[in-house]
């Protein structure tokens, strides 16, 4: 019995040795697979960076160009009109002329810059539309801020004093603004008439925002806050009544669970004990918020 035990001990030690070698090889193989995956991802990212360009047309051409070769040429460039001319001999043999091409000066912007640009473009377009409209005294009440995508109006220029009833001047502004919005917003939303040539990002929301300062601890201040919300609702209703398409636009394809009306209402107020009894600094703004 004692001898049998001595003979089995080397066998057990040999088995443990091979088990350790197997574990080590599995570990090495696992590390090798991780490194291979990492290099594959790096290769893909590098290839994408080399084959894509900042210009969309160039990117499309690079997708089909499979035999590009370097060729020293003397190019002529008109940077004002975005034209570049190359010697024809570099493109076609036995041709001593030149070939000219147009190129785009557009540069892809970071997502944040694109978002700001979409809002700025809309504010500038609509401000231009309102600038050519006959708004009477209302034109001076329009304030545009392209940086924030905000188009605001003094509430006193839109409503009869102390009410949520649009004045004749306010009704004219609402009609002209609705006409401009109806001509442009279908490109930035869903559910409107078919459009072509649309550029820019889709919008998440176009808020009709009422803003006012009021004393929240007084009855008059709370009434001023309620009036501010009523005015944003009244202005929204005036816009959709003038152009019903504005009420049909959504921020996602119709039928999707997260689809919401594109044109909505919001109210914002800051309590201030120094505010007049009827509220102060009341404005009605149209704020364009593109999708991030």
C-alpha positions as CSV (number, residue, x, y, z in Angstrom):
1,X,0.0,0.0,0.0
2,X,2.8,2.4,0.9
3,X,4.6,1.7,-2.4
4,X,1.4,2.3,-4.4
5,X,1.1,5.7,-2.9
6,X,4.7,6.6,-3.9
7,X,4.1,5.6,-7.5
8,X,0.9,7.7,-7.8
9,X,2.5,10.9,-6.6
10,X,4.6,11.6,-9.7
11,X,1.5,11.0,-11.9
12,X,-0.5,13.6,-10.0
13,X,2.3,16.1,-10.2
14,X,2.6,15.5,-14.0
15,X,-1.1,16.0,-14.5
16,X,-1.0,19.3,-12.6
17,X,1.9,20.5,-14.7
18,X,-0.1,19.9,-17.9
19,X,-3.2,21.5,-16.5
20,X,-1.1,24.7,-15.7
21,X,0.3,24.7,-19.3
22,X,-3.2,24.4,-20.7
23,X,-4.5,27.3,-18.6
24,X,-1.5,29.5,-19.6
25,X,-2.0,28.7,-23.3
26,X,-5.7,29.6,-23.0
27,X,-4.8,32.9,-21.4
28,X,-2.2,33.7,-24.1
29,X,-4.8,32.9,-26.8
30,X,-7.4,35.1,-25.1
31,X,-4.9,38.0,-24.9
32,X,-4.0,37.5,-28.6
33,X,-7.7,37.6,-29.6
34,X,-8.1,40.9,-27.7
35,X,-5.1,42.4,-29.3
36,X,-6.2,41.3,-32.7
37,X,-9.6,42.9,-32.2
38,X,-8.0,46.1,-31.1
39,X,-5.8,46.3,-34.1
40,X,-8.8,45.5,-36.4
41,X,-10.7,48.4,-34.9
42,X,-7.7,50.7,-35.3
43,X,-7.3,49.7,-38.9
44,X,-11.0,50.4,-39.6
45,X,-10.8,53.8,-38.0
46,X,-7.6,54.7,-39.9
47,X,-9.0,53.5,-43.2
48,X,-12.2,55.5,-42.6
49,X,-10.2,58.6,-41.9
50,X,-8.1,58.2,-45.0
51,X,-10.9,57.4,-47.4
52,X,-13.4,60.0,-46.2
53,X,-13.2,63.7,-47.0
54,X,-14.8,66.8,-45.5
55,X,-16.6,67.4,-48.8
56,X,-19.5,65.0,-49.5
57,X,-18.8,64.9,-53.3
58,X,-15.2,64.0,-52.7
59,X,-16.2,61.3,-50.3
60,X,-18.5,59.8,-52.9
61,X,-15.7,59.9,-55.5
62,X,-13.2,58.3,-53.2
63,X,-15.6,55.4,-52.7
64,X,-15.3,54.4,-56.4
65,X,-11.7,55.5,-57.0
66,X,-9.6,52.4,-56.5
67,X,-6.4,53.2,-58.4
68,X,-5.4,56.7,-57.4
69,X,-1.7,57.5,-58.0
70,X,0.3,60.7,-57.2
71,X,1.0,63.0,-60.1
72,X,2.8,66.3,-59.8
73,X,0.9,68.9,-61.7
74,X,0.7,72.7,-62.0
75,X,-2.8,73.6,-60.9
76,X,-4.6,76.9,-61.5
77,X,-7.1,77.8,-58.8
78,X,-9.8,80.5,-58.7
79,X,-10.7,80.6,-55.0
80,X,-13.4,83.2,-55.5
81,X,-15.5,81.1,-57.8
82,X,-14.2,77.7,-56.6
83,X,-12.7,76.6,-59.9
84,X,-9.6,74.5,-60.3
85,X,-7.9,73.8,-63.7
86,X,-5.4,71.0,-64.3
87,X,-3.2,70.3,-67.3
88,X,-5.1,67.8,-69.6
89,X,-1.9,65.9,-70.1
90,X,-2.0,64.7,-66.5
91,X,-5.5,63.2,-67.2
92,X,-5.5,62.3,-70.9
93,X,-2.4,61.4,-72.9
94,X,-1.5,63.5,-75.9
95,X,-3.7,66.4,-74.9
96,X,-2.0,69.8,-74.4
97,X,-5.1,71.6,-73.2
98,X,-6.5,71.9,-69.7
99,X,-9.5,70.6,-67.8
100,X,-11.3,72.6,-65.2
101,X,-13.6,71.5,-62.4
102,X,-15.8,73.2,-59.8
103,X,-15.3,72.4,-56.2
104,X,-17.2,73.0,-53.0
105,X,-16.0,75.4,-50.4
106,X,-18.3,73.8,-47.7
107,X,-16.6,72.3,-44.7
108,X,-18.3,69.8,-42.5
109,X,-18.9,71.4,-39.1
110,X,-19.0,69.7,-35.7
111,X,-22.4,68.5,-34.6
112,X,-22.8,71.4,-32.1
113,X,-21.9,73.9,-34.7
114,X,-24.4,72.4,-37.2
115,X,-27.1,72.6,-34.5
116,X,-26.4,76.3,-33.9
117,X,-26.3,76.9,-37.7
118,X,-29.7,75.3,-38.2
119,X,-31.3,77.6,-35.6
120,X,-29.4,80.6,-36.9
121,X,-30.5,80.0,-40.5
122,X,-34.2,79.7,-39.5
123,X,-34.0,82.9,-37.4
124,X,-32.3,84.8,-40.2
125,X,-34.8,83.5,-42.9
126,X,-37.8,84.4,-40.8
127,X,-36.5,87.8,-39.8
128,X,-35.9,88.5,-43.5
129,X,-39.5,87.5,-44.3
130,X,-40.9,89.7,-41.5
131,X,-38.7,92.6,-42.6
132,X,-40.5,92.7,-46.0
133,X,-44.0,92.3,-44.5
134,X,-46.3,95.2,-43.6
135,X,-46.3,95.0,-39.8
136,X,-47.0,98.6,-39.0
137,X,-45.5,99.4,-35.6
138,X,-44.9,95.7,-34.9
139,X,-41.6,95.6,-36.9
140,X,-39.8,97.5,-34.1
141,X,-41.1,94.9,-31.6
142,X,-39.3,92.0,-33.3
143,X,-35.9,91.0,-31.8
144,X,-33.9,88.2,-33.4
145,X,-31.0,86.4,-31.8
146,X,-29.5,84.0,-34.3
147,X,-26.9,82.7,-31.7
148,X,-29.6,81.2,-29.5
149,X,-32.2,80.5,-32.2
150,X,-34.6,82.9,-30.6
151,X,-37.1,85.2,-32.2
152,X,-39.0,87.4,-29.7
153,X,-41.7,90.0,-29.6
154,X,-42.6,92.5,-26.9
155,X,-45.9,91.3,-25.4
156,X,-47.3,94.8,-25.4
157,X,-47.0,95.0,-29.2
158,X,-49.0,91.8,-29.6
159,X,-51.8,91.9,-26.9
160,X,-54.3,94.4,-25.6
161,X,-53.1,95.7,-22.2
162,X,-53.7,93.2,-19.4
163,X,-55.4,90.6,-21.6
164,X,-54.5,87.5,-23.7
165,X,-56.4,89.0,-26.7
166,X,-54.3,89.8,-29.7
167,X,-54.4,93.4,-30.9
168,X,-54.8,94.2,-34.6
169,X,-51.1,94.6,-34.8
170,X,-50.5,91.3,-33.0
171,X,-52.9,89.5,-35.4
172,X,-50.9,90.9,-38.3
173,X,-47.6,89.7,-36.8
174,X,-49.1,86.3,-36.1
175,X,-50.3,85.9,-39.7
176,X,-47.0,87.0,-41.3
177,X,-45.0,84.8,-38.9
178,X,-47.3,81.8,-39.5
179,X,-46.8,82.3,-43.3
180,X,-43.1,82.3,-42.9
181,X,-43.1,79.3,-40.6
182,X,-45.4,77.3,-42.8
183,X,-43.0,77.8,-45.8
184,X,-39.9,76.6,-43.9
185,X,-40.8,74.3,-41.0
186,X,-42.0,71.3,-43.2
187,X,-38.3,70.8,-44.1
188,X,-37.4,70.5,-40.4
189,X,-40.2,68.3,-39.2
190,X,-42.6,65.4,-40.3
191,X,-46.2,65.2,-41.4
192,X,-46.3,68.2,-43.6
193,X,-46.4,68.5,-47.4
194,X,-43.7,66.9,-49.4
195,X,-40.7,69.1,-49.9
196,X,-37.5,68.9,-51.9
197,X,-34.1,70.5,-51.5
198,X,-34.3,70.5,-47.7
199,X,-31.1,71.0,-45.8
200,X,-30.2,71.3,-42.1
201,X,-31.1,69.2,-39.1
202,X,-34.6,68.2,-38.1
203,X,-36.0,70.1,-35.1
204,X,-36.8,68.7,-31.8
205,X,-39.3,71.4,-30.9
206,X,-40.4,74.9,-31.9
207,X,-41.5,76.5,-28.6
208,X,-43.8,79.4,-28.3
209,X,-42.4,80.7,-25.0
210,X,-44.0,83.4,-22.8
211,X,-41.6,85.0,-20.4
212,X,-42.2,87.5,-17.6
213,X,-40.9,88.7,-14.3
214,X,-43.4,88.8,-11.5
215,X,-43.8,88.7,-7.7
216,X,-44.9,85.1,-7.0
217,X,-45.8,86.0,-3.4
218,X,-48.6,88.5,-4.4
219,X,-51.9,87.7,-5.9
220,X,-51.3,90.2,-8.8
221,X,-47.9,88.5,-9.5
222,X,-49.5,85.1,-9.7
223,X,-52.2,86.5,-12.1
224,X,-49.4,88.0,-14.2
225,X,-47.8,84.5,-14.4
226,X,-51.1,82.9,-15.4
227,X,-51.6,85.7,-18.0
228,X,-48.1,84.9,-19.5
229,X,-49.1,81.3,-20.1
230,X,-52.5,82.3,-21.5
231,X,-50.7,84.6,-24.0
232,X,-48.4,81.9,-25.2
233,X,-51.4,79.7,-25.8
234,X,-53.2,82.5,-27.6
235,X,-50.3,83.2,-29.9
236,X,-49.8,79.5,-30.6
237,X,-53.5,79.2,-31.5
238,X,-53.3,82.3,-33.8
239,X,-50.3,80.7,-35.7
240,X,-52.1,77.4,-36.2
241,X,-55.3,79.1,-37.2
242,X,-53.6,81.2,-39.8
243,X,-51.6,78.1,-41.1
244,X,-53.2,74.8,-40.1
245,X,-50.1,72.9,-41.4
246,X,-48.2,74.1,-38.3
247,X,-50.5,72.1,-36.1
248,X,-49.9,68.9,-38.1
249,X,-46.1,69.0,-38.1
250,X,-44.4,66.5,-35.7
251,X,-40.8,66.1,-34.5
252,X,-40.7,62.4,-35.5
253,X,-42.5,60.3,-38.3
254,X,-46.2,60.0,-37.5
255,X,-47.0,56.8,-35.8
256,X,-43.8,56.6,-33.8
257,X,-44.4,56.4,-30.0
258,X,-42.2,59.4,-29.4
259,X,-43.7,61.7,-32.0
260,X,-44.8,65.0,-30.5
261,X,-46.2,68.2,-32.1
262,X,-43.4,70.3,-33.5
263,X,-45.0,73.6,-32.5
264,X,-45.6,73.6,-28.7
265,X,-46.1,76.0,-25.8
266,X,-44.0,76.9,-22.8
267,X,-44.0,79.6,-20.2
268,X,-41.1,80.8,-18.1
269,X,-41.1,83.3,-15.3
270,X,-38.7,84.5,-12.6
271,X,-40.1,85.6,-9.3
272,X,-38.9,89.1,-8.5
273,X,-40.2,91.2,-5.6
274,X,-39.3,94.3,-7.5
275,X,-41.5,93.4,-10.5
276,X,-44.5,95.6,-11.1
277,X,-47.9,94.3,-10.0
278,X,-48.9,93.3,-13.5
279,X,-45.6,91.7,-14.2
280,X,-42.6,93.1,-16.1
281,X,-40.5,92.4,-19.2
282,X,-43.2,90.2,-20.8
283,X,-42.1,88.7,-24.2
284,X,-43.4,86.1,-26.5
285,X,-40.6,84.1,-28.2
286,X,-40.4,81.5,-30.9
287,X,-37.4,79.3,-30.0
288,X,-36.0,76.7,-32.5
289,X,-34.4,73.7,-30.9
290,X,-32.8,71.2,-33.3
291,X,-32.2,67.6,-32.5
292,X,-28.8,67.1,-30.8
